[in-house]
Amino acid sequence: MKLILIFILSIIINCCFSIIPTSIRLAFTKNQDEVRVTWWTDEAMESPIVLFNNEMFVPNQDSVNGIEATVMSYDTLGFHGHPTTAILTGLQEMTQYFYSIGNKHSDEYSEVFNFTTGKINQIGGQVTPFSLSIFGDMGYGGKGLDSDFYTVANLYERSNDLAFNIHVGDIAYADETWETAINGNQTIWNQFLDSINPVSSHLIYMTCPGNHDIFYDLSVYRRTWLMPTDDNDQVSWYSFDYNGVHFVGISSEHDFLPLSPQHTWIENDLKNFRSNNPDNFIIMFAHRPFYCSTVWNWCNTTEDYLKKAFVYSLENLLYKYNVDMFISGHTHSSERTLPTYNGQPIGTYSNPKATIHITVGTGGNSEGNQHHWYPQPIWSSGYRISDNGFGLMNFINSTTLSWQFVANINNTIIDEIFITKGQF
């Protein structure tokens, strides 16, 4: 009899734990009055729901808004469980919201989290001041300062000053062995998602794919990171607006050649936005950089033909449509260019006549950082470091922003520049 009770109790416990929401993430949608909430459970929830309100509430007591969620499944060999997602609609601007994830059928809910919305339909070149963090190449399993622990801890400490995060590819590093190179390692993937949960459940967490995120067919990435694309099962490029600034996320891991679907989309997006907003900032991001100078194949402009094709195909669009900054990772270091086009510096930070490029692949991962550099190119600002950390982009007003690099070792700013909105 005692064994039967223990067996039944273990079933109940396992069942309850299997539907506990973990790896909670927030993302923008195509509409500025919405926020997407996504999470993972081992077993599918019977009636998943997100409760939300602009005041603190008790999930099974107070009457609040509720949005039913959609349960998905992975179709990649070796990955199990259920990404689940809901879109919170009709949100008011510049408002703090509280939310809880639950299973309506069992009346069980998570703790209450919160986030804050931005301005809605900011137009006319106006910018409402805000700050965001941006970093790349952050994965689970690194040692010491090469761990993502320090980046996440420092971001969490600064989270009340940030509007959202952008992770420019190479997420989790779940493909580091021969056995996991094709399909990835879900244990590492989930451990990473859980490690960023203190940040991603509170701040919007936007991404673009890197070479370590492809696995077999990118379906794990796409069902984990539901970005505001035109078709999440097929494409990984998108744009969004926040407080008067236009952000464009592209994929350096897909076809980017002229006449490709992505190239056509990028030009149409930039053209449409710039024709209606001649004076607004445009920030573009992807995993791979146009300019870098670490001793590594991608930074060798004479030998890496994929790099040549990337620059040849896309850099002219940045110049043609006055893209102010391009942020990337891929190299495990941080450096910034002068305003540069076609390999030549044009203008200054106070009067840019071309795009400013910054690499920040310094989130921390098991591969470690790169410490060797080619001789300083003419387009380089001279700032080149191998410390782990993250970037902060602070929009001060409609014509000025600042870029800061925060070193993980002491959570302090070790580089800062001010950039004036350029016209070119």
Secondary structure, DSSP 4 states (H G I P E B T S, - for coil): -HHHHHHHHHHHHHHHHHT--EEEEEEE-SSTT-EEEEEEESS--SSEEEEEESS---TTTS--EEEE-EE----STT--SEEEEEEE-SPPTT-EEEEEEEETTTTEE---EEEE---SS--TT----EEEEEE--EES---GGGSHHHHHHHHHHTGGG-SEEEE-S-EET---STTTTTT--HHHHHHHHHHTHHHHTTSEEEE---GGG-TTTSHHHHHHS--SBS-TTT---EEEEETTEEEEE--TTS--STTSHHHHHHHHHHHHHHHH-TTS-EEEE-SS-S---BSSGGG-TTT-HHHHHHHHHHHHHHHHTT--EEEE-SSSSEEEEPSEETTEE-EETTEESS-EEEEE--SB-TT-----BPSPPTTEEEEEE---EEEEEEE-SSSEEEEEEEETTTTEEEEEEEEEPP--
